[in-house]
Amino acid sequence: MKKYGKILGIPYDLRFPTPARIKERMWNPDDPRVITPRVFGAGWTVNFATLREKSTVGFFVALAVMSLIYLNGLRKLYKKLAGFVKKD
């Protein structure tokens, strides 16, 4: 099985993420696309460098949304880990 490519037009990449690939996909001002393939998994991600050049408001909105998604994931992880700790 190939580790990266497209299935039904949706890009996927199952290779271990590297700093170079993360930068290439999420912060690449040389790439004119705002939406690029994800670093790991299936789907797309935002190229923040190009978005910042094209729309300052869009950049901050995308940054805020990504931050909320990240913080929500941390909250869920904290709740899951707190369930393992028993209180006396």
Phi, psi and omega in degrees: 000136178286141185274351176208156182155212179225143172234120182054036178084357180261122181287147175221153178212113183254012176283153178298129181296138176244155178304323180295318180289324177298314179296318181299323184270325188254344180212075182230093181293344179282342179269122183286348182282138174275324180255123181233164177299149180296155178291319179218133179104200182244144177116206185232164176223175183260133172271096188295329180295314179291320179298320179298321179292323184275326185204110179294318179296316179299323178299311182290327176295313179297319179297318179295317180295315179297323178295318179296320178297316180296313181295324177296320177296320177296320179298315179297319178296317179300316179297320180295316179290326179293335178292337180279340181271122181267136178263137179266000000 
